[in-house]
Structure formats: C-alpha cells, structure tokens
Amino acid sequence: MRVLSFSQRLSRWDVRISPYLYISPFFLLFAVVGLFPIVYTAVISFMDWDQIRRSGEFIGFDQYTWILSQPKFWVALRNTFSIFLLSSVPQLILAMFIAVMLDKHIRAKTFWRMSVLLPYVVAPVAVGLIFNALFADQSGQINAWLGFFGLGPIPWHVEPFWSHVAISTMVNYRWTGYNALILLAAMQAIPRDYYEAATVDGAGTFRQFWSITLPSLKPTLIFVIITSTIGGLQIFDEPRMFDQFGRGGAAQQWLTITLYLYDIGWEEWNFGRAAALAWLLFIIILAIGLINLLVTRTLVRDEGARGGAVTRAQRRAAKRAAARRASSAKETQR
C-alpha cells in the first residue's frame, strides 16, 4: 500500500471537512439565537417561572390548561385567523397578478419592479401610524372618501370585522410586492419555448397560465404560502399600532395571539404562561402550514421542467418548439 504524505492527508481532510466548516457559522448562530430560545421556552412553559430569580417550580401542563381555559385566548385565536385569511388570500392572488403583469413585455420594467417593493422597505411602525390615520373613525380619509360617494362612515375601530379588514390592508400593503417579486423570479425561469408553442396551438393567456405557468410555480408557491402562513399567524406590529393603546381594542376586537402573549409576558409578568402560549402558537402554525402544503400539492399539478417532472402540456409544447426549430433549419439549408 502506498503511504500518503502529510500534505496529501491534509488535502483529503480539507476536501472532506471544508464544506462542513463553510456552513458551520449558520448552525452555530442558529444554535445560539434560535435553538436555545426554543428549548428555553419549552422548559419554562412547564414551570411556574420567576423571571427575576430565574427559577421556578415544575407544574406540568397547568400553564397550557390555564391558557386553553381563558375566553380571551379563543377570542385572540378567532381574530388571528380572521386577519390571516383576510390578508394572506387576497395578498397571494394580487401578488400573482402583479407578477404576471411584470413578466410581460412592458416599458420601464426595472422601475415597476422597484416600485412594488417600496412598501416592503417602509418600517412597520410607520405603516401602522399612516394607516391608523387613514382608518380613523371620525377624521379618517377612508371615511371621507366614502362620504364623497354618499356612503356612511365605517366604524373601523369598533366592529371586529372592519378592524380586521383595516389591519389586513396594512399587511397586504407591505407584503404583496415582496411576494410578487418572488413569483416573478420563478416565472422568468420558465422556458419561453413552452409559451411560443402554446401560442401556435391557439392557447389563450388563461390557458397558458393554467397549464404552463402555474404548474411550474409549484415549489415557489409552496414557499410563499408557508412563509405567508407563518407571518400571518404571528402578526404583531400592525394590530399593536392600530390604536394608541396597543391592547387589541377595548373589547378585544383585534386582539391577536401575539398581542395576548405580549400582554401575559410583559404586562402580567408571567413568563411561564407566555411560553406555553408561544408553544401553542407554534403548534397551530405547524398544523396550518402542513395543511397548506397538502392543499397546494393537491391543487397545483406537477411542478414543471425545473423540478424534473414536466406536465403533458409542457412536453407537447417542447416537442412542437423543437419540431419548428428543425423545420426552420431545413428551410434555411435549402
């Protein structure tokens, strides 16, 4: 057997170990700022925790039982789901529409793509202050516009449904452009031969979108839906800035789970219950995320050429495009 020199062994170790060293900073940082808080809150959620003395008594699932027995929790859960649905569903539909429009041959593409991202750059607190003024019950500009058209004012800060509409409008304002650019990036990776062949076959715009664009966007749609679910169920800034008190309304009209968690932890100073509520929220997000994943996989067909599996329409389009190119090459030779 040939004996390897030290430099050769070092070179082999470098090839084997270097990839793990390159990615290790992320995992080390995640262990400190991500994994440790998760484990820490899991431990204190089973304890009657004293944050001052950093000690507590183990009480099992009593904190979870207390949270689930509170009517305020169920009101916060209802409000959270209502705001989540009113924001995520219209947001994804509008983001898809904007991405399709930006994918067309339009003038000043860069300007429009930068424009849709500008609301995302605005600080959440600034967005909350601006929209709180727009949706003011007595002096808001929205009610002024409604009065101009002969409609009565809407009690944005009184009725639960209308307060959810106003808060979801803030969320849609900030995140629609961000999701639109993600979808646009995925659309631009779809081979244009598919669309050319579909146009020759007489397929309209909607048919091309349904048979070519949507199946190819499946991985990106899953990512966007999951991230929207996580962000929508963890909404905090917008409802907290919707009035000057930040308590979710006088009758908890727009109280969300995160606002309730903040109130338990920093107002009541009970971090054991706050940790238990945080884990309940984590379980809810995980369950809704899995449901969204299953629904997306069911409704959207195979993902397209980038994932390896292409739809029948895409195969036919590719074959026709190749046949046209071969035919044009023969005519050129003649």
Secondary structure, DSSP 8 states (H G I E B T S, - for coil): -----HHHHHHHHHHHHHHHHHHHHHHHHHIIIIIHHHHHHHHHTTEEEETTTTEEEE-TTHHHHHHHT-HHHHHHHHHHHHHHHHHHHHHHHHHHHHHHHHTS--SSHHHHHHHHHHHHHS-HHHHHHHHHHHT-TTT-HHHHHHHHTT-----TTTSHHHHHHHHHHHHHHHHHHHHHHHHHHHHTTS-HHHHHHHHHTT--HHHHIIIIIHHHTHHHHHHHHHHHHHHHHT--HHHHTSSSS-SS-TT-TT--HHHHHHIIIIIS--HHHHHHHHHHHHHHHHHHHHHHHHHHHHHS----GGGS---HHHHHHHHHHHHHHHHHHHHHH-
